[in-house]
Amino acid sequence: MNKTSFGKGLQDGIPIGLGYFAVSFTFGIMAIQSGLTAWQAVLISLTNLTSAGQFAGIGIIAAGGSLWEMALTQLVINLRYCLMSFSLSQKLEKGVSNGHRLAVAFGVTDEIFGVSASQEGRISPWYNYGVMCVAIPGWTLGTLAGAVSGSLLPDFLVSALSVAIYGMFLAVIIPPAKKNRAVLGVVIGAMAVSTLFAVVPVLNKVSTGFVIIITTLLVAGLAAHFCPVEEKETEEKEAGQLISARWKRRRKPFMSHNVYLYILVMAAVTYLIRMLPLALAKNEIKSPFIKSFLYYVPYACLAAMTFPAILTATAGGIISGAAGLIVALIMAYREKSLLTVALFACAAVFIVERIMEFIM
């Protein structure tokens, strides 16, 4: 055991754990709204450790989607972990055993990868273990807190909090879109395609999971072809965290499969995406198209999951949802923190719905 590396990892993991607690709190609330139990919500967080995949996953569970739909959705949403694992395989110190690689793979998230990649020289797997020892409990305990309190909070607070995760996603994708026209095109394009699926007859019959899959593959693929990115951009990318679809208020979900089968598929697909490149790949990805595609995937995915779903996420309907969207866009454009954007969006929804109650 490398105590120095482990201690450094614990220290660097504290802010990640605190941030994870805030984000997963919202996931816990949404999981309860979708009809899952607190234990099931915690189990999802403990075995997946991926915000976007989890939010999309409980949407598929609530809609009674197929296991294939769940697997494909997790694959597309979490593709960015492939690139991170490839990169991390080059970052670990020489001679690291396959056992350590398999263990480190479980904790390949956007933030953990970010702090690992920023370390000088090669790193010990014990550094990653230190970060994981703080980050994973933060994510899991936040889910538990949200699941427990979500069932106790009054409806008007739950409605306001329902836009929090969308606000966080906008805080992730808007600042890069503001600085990069290609990313801006990806965000706008994904939102446009997602909207078409929501309003066009026949297309609106396509399930949420497949809308995310189709939109992400189409938009990210076109962007990778027409706007290949420089290697420096792919290394500097900050990944996002992600989302659900249209949530029904505190209803029992229709599940075509046992919920634990869904959780198993989510966990297995997500882990394989993280593990295979880290354990098997010895060479860096060379294809500009693949690297560009993986770079654009989070932006396309988060945009597709955020809009137009945010408009129907609240109890007040499109009006309060639009208020939360506008405020979140403004705060994200001003490059405020994830938590700040989310809180302002929630406050906007809360105020607008109180005004609507007074008028009506």
Buried (B, 14 or more C-beta within 10 A) or exposed (E): EBEEBBEBBBEBBEBBBBBBBBBBBBBBBBBBBBBBEBEBBBBBBBBBBBBBBBBBBBBBBBBBBBBEBBBBBBBBBBBBBBBBBBBBBEBBBEEBEEEBBBBBBBBBBBBBBBBBBEBEEEBBBBBBBBBBBBBBBBBBBBBBBBBBBBBEBEEBBBBBBBBBBBBBBBBBBBBBBBEBEBBBBBBBBBBBBBBEBBEEEEEEEBBBBBBBBBBBBBBBBBBBEEBBBEEEBBEEBEBBBBBBBBBEEEEEBEBEBEBEBBBBBBBBBBBBBBBBBBBEBEEEBEEBEBBBBBBBBBBBBBBBBBBBBBBBBBBBEEBBBBBBBEBBBBBBBEEBEBBBBBBBBBBBBBBBBBBBEEEE
